[in-house]
Amino acid sequence: MWRSPLFERQRYTATNAEPWRSRLSVKVIRTATSDINKTKDPMEIGEFSTQVGLPTSTLHYYERCGLLSPARNKSGHRDYSSQDVAWVQFICRLKATGMPLADIKRYADLRARGDETLAERMAMLHEHRKNVEQEIARWQENLGRLEHKIDHYQKLLKARPSGDHTEGS
């Protein structure tokens, strides 16, 4: 499987506090900030696509939606920067954590207006964090119910004579 040099994928290891993480094989995208600083500015769309791990069609869609506004060179071609890499990675994180594209667009519009919108952007991120925490709680509850059912089946299997292969409930 191809992996972008700017993304490192890893699985969480289980801890006593959060054993659900390894069982769900939750993947985390960590940005290697040293790699962002090494990117060549400006980049054409093909190189940028490779850097962020998204197809050019997605990048064009992000432009049409107003999420991405790369600079243009004298020939009219897109010139992407390391700041564009960081921004697209942030968009991907928001999407991966369930933020709707309309909300990401609203955030992008606020970002484009500058520092006067910092408080509103922070409020959006706080709200999104609350939603992510609620979703994690739902996953933990569902995982607990699955664990209970698995334990039930294990007890049933241990209680059966070894030659009995009928299904339990």
C-alpha positions as CSV (number, residue, x, y, z in Angstrom):
1,M,0.0,0.0,0.0
2,W,1.3,3.4,-1.0
3,R,1.9,5.8,1.9
4,S,2.5,9.5,1.7
5,P,5.8,10.6,3.1
6,L,4.0,13.2,5.2
7,F,1.7,10.7,6.9
8,E,2.6,8.1,9.4
9,R,-0.1,5.6,10.2
10,Q,0.1,3.7,13.4
11,R,-2.2,1.7,15.6
12,Y,-2.8,2.6,19.2
13,T,-1.6,0.2,21.7
14,A,-4.0,-0.9,24.5
15,T,-3.8,0.7,27.8
16,N,-5.7,0.0,31.0
17,A,-7.5,3.3,30.6
18,E,-8.5,2.9,27.0
19,P,-8.4,-0.8,25.9
20,W,-10.9,-0.2,23.1
21,R,-8.3,1.6,21.0
22,S,-6.2,-1.4,20.0
23,R,-9.3,-3.7,19.5
24,L,-10.8,-1.2,17.1
25,S,-7.5,-0.8,15.2
26,V,-8.0,3.0,15.3
27,K,-5.6,4.7,13.0
28,V,-4.0,8.0,13.7
29,I,-2.5,10.3,11.2
30,R,0.5,12.1,12.6
31,T,2.1,14.9,10.6
32,A,5.8,14.8,10.5
33,T,6.4,18.5,10.9
34,S,10.0,18.2,9.9
35,D,8.8,16.7,6.5
36,I,6.5,19.7,6.0
37,N,9.4,22.0,6.4
38,K,11.4,19.9,3.8
39,T,8.7,20.2,1.1
40,K,9.7,22.1,-2.0
41,D,7.7,25.3,-2.5
42,P,6.1,25.8,-4.9
43,M,4.7,22.4,-5.9
44,E,2.6,21.5,-8.9
45,I,-0.6,19.6,-8.4
46,G,0.9,16.1,-9.1
47,E,3.6,16.5,-6.5
48,F,1.2,18.1,-4.0
49,S,-1.3,15.2,-4.6
50,T,1.5,12.8,-3.7
51,Q,2.5,14.8,-0.6
52,V,-1.0,14.9,0.8
53,G,-2.1,11.5,-0.3
54,L,-5.2,12.7,-2.2
55,P,-6.1,12.3,-5.8
56,T,-6.0,15.5,-8.0
57,S,-9.8,15.1,-8.5
58,T,-10.3,15.6,-4.8
59,L,-8.0,18.6,-4.7
60,H,-9.9,20.2,-7.6
61,Y,-13.2,19.5,-5.8
62,Y,-11.8,21.2,-2.7
63,E,-11.0,24.2,-4.9
64,R,-14.5,24.3,-6.3
65,C,-15.9,24.1,-2.8
66,G,-13.7,27.0,-1.6
67,L,-11.7,24.8,0.8
68,L,-8.4,25.3,-1.0
69,S,-7.1,28.3,-2.9
70,P,-3.6,27.6,-4.3
71,A,-1.6,30.4,-5.8
72,R,-1.2,30.5,-9.6
73,N,2.1,30.9,-11.4
74,K,2.6,33.1,-14.6
75,S,1.3,30.3,-16.7
76,G,-1.9,29.9,-14.6
77,H,-0.8,26.6,-13.1
78,R,-1.4,25.9,-9.5
79,D,1.5,26.5,-7.1
80,Y,1.0,24.7,-3.8
81,S,3.1,25.5,-0.7
82,S,4.0,23.7,2.5
83,Q,1.2,25.8,4.2
84,D,-1.2,24.2,1.7
85,V,0.1,20.8,2.8
86,A,-0.6,21.5,6.4
87,W,-4.1,22.9,5.6
88,V,-5.1,19.9,3.6
89,Q,-3.9,17.6,6.3
90,F,-6.0,19.5,8.8
91,I,-9.0,19.2,6.5
92,C,-8.4,15.4,6.4
93,R,-8.3,15.2,10.2
94,L,-11.5,17.1,10.5
95,K,-13.1,14.7,7.9
96,A,-11.7,11.7,9.6
97,T,-13.2,12.7,12.9
98,G,-16.6,13.2,11.4
99,M,-16.9,16.9,10.7
100,P,-19.3,17.5,7.8
101,L,-17.9,19.1,4.7
102,A,-20.3,22.1,5.1
103,D,-18.8,22.8,8.6
104,I,-15.3,22.4,7.2
105,K,-16.2,24.9,4.5
106,R,-17.6,27.3,7.2
107,Y,-14.3,26.9,9.1
108,A,-12.3,27.6,5.9
109,D,-14.4,30.7,5.2
110,L,-13.7,32.0,8.7
111,R,-10.0,31.2,8.3
112,A,-9.8,33.2,5.1
113,R,-11.2,36.2,6.9
114,G,-8.2,36.2,9.2
115,D,-7.5,36.6,12.9
116,E,-10.8,38.5,13.6
117,T,-12.5,35.1,13.5
118,L,-10.2,33.2,15.9
119,A,-12.8,33.0,18.7
120,E,-15.4,31.7,16.3
121,R,-13.0,29.1,14.9
122,M,-12.0,28.0,18.4
123,A,-15.7,27.6,19.3
124,M,-16.2,25.4,16.2
125,L,-13.3,23.2,17.2
126,H,-14.5,23.0,20.8
127,E,-18.0,21.9,19.5
128,H,-16.4,19.4,17.2
129,R,-14.2,18.0,20.0
130,K,-17.4,17.6,22.1
131,N,-19.0,15.6,19.2
132,V,-15.9,13.5,18.8
133,E,-15.8,12.7,22.5
134,Q,-19.5,11.7,22.4
135,E,-18.9,9.5,19.4
136,I,-16.0,7.8,21.3
137,A,-18.3,7.2,24.2
138,R,-20.9,5.6,21.9
139,W,-18.1,3.4,20.5
140,Q,-16.9,2.4,23.9
141,E,-20.5,1.5,25.0
142,N,-21.0,-0.6,21.9
143,L,-17.6,-2.2,22.3
144,G,-18.5,-3.1,25.9
145,R,-21.7,-4.8,24.7
146,L,-19.6,-6.8,22.1
147,E,-17.1,-7.8,24.8
148,H,-20.0,-9.0,26.9
149,K,-21.4,-11.1,24.1
150,I,-18.0,-12.5,23.3
151,D,-17.4,-13.5,27.0
152,H,-20.9,-15.1,26.9
153,Y,-19.9,-17.2,23.9
154,Q,-16.6,-18.2,25.4
155,K,-18.3,-19.4,28.5
156,L,-20.8,-21.4,26.5
157,L,-18.0,-22.9,24.4
158,K,-16.0,-23.9,27.6
159,A,-19.1,-25.5,29.1
160,R,-19.8,-27.7,26.1
161,P,-18.5,-31.2,25.7
162,S,-15.6,-31.0,23.2
163,G,-17.4,-32.9,20.4
164,D,-20.5,-30.7,20.5
165,H,-20.4,-28.2,17.6
166,T,-24.0,-26.8,17.7
167,E,-24.5,-23.1,17.6
168,G,-25.4,-21.1,20.8
169,S,-27.4,-17.9,21.0
